[in-house]
Amino acid sequence: MLGGAMRQAGMLAAACEFALENNVTRLSDDHDNALSVAQGLAAIPGINCDVSAVQTNMVFMTVEEDSKVLQFQKYMAEHGILIMGGQIIRLVTHLDVDAATIEKTIVLSRAFFE
């Protein structure tokens, strides 16, 4: 009853199984990257990001001026960084997000809000 509406649930299960068997040891890298991006974003005027709330690979932020959210998302997309969200934006680090991408995100964000 709970999963009956999901089609191809086995494909999702296979991805989860692969992650558990191959990527658990590197989760700390994702958590460290999330903390780095949170610290960088928290230092930028115009962005609110609570560094103490970062406990996993997810970072939550808000843009102080609501009118700038869509412009910020468009600006970042033009530079290869996809950010989606509304009032609260969630950033997630994962296997394909390295330290260079974190630095690029911080630098571009700083440039946008200056």
Stockholm file with secondary structure:
# STOCKHOLM 1.0

chainA/1-114         MLGGAMRQAGMLAAACEFALENNVTRLSDDHDNALSVAQGLAAIPGINCDVSAVQTNMVFMTVEEDSKVLQFQKYMAEHGILIMGGQIIRLVTHLDVDAATIEKTIVLSRAFFE
#=GR chainA/1-114 SS CCSTTCSSHHHHHHHHHHHHHHTGGGHHHHHHHHHHHHHHHHTSTTEEECGGGCCSSEEEEEESSGGGHHHHHHHHHHTTCCCCBSSSEEEECCTTCCHHHHHHHHHHHHHHHC
#=GC SS_cons         CCSTTCSSHHHHHHHHHHHHHHTGGGHHHHHHHHHHHHHHHHTSTTEEECGGGCCSSEEEEEESSGGGHHHHHHHHHHTTCCCCBSSSEEEECCTTCCHHHHHHHHHHHHHHHC
//
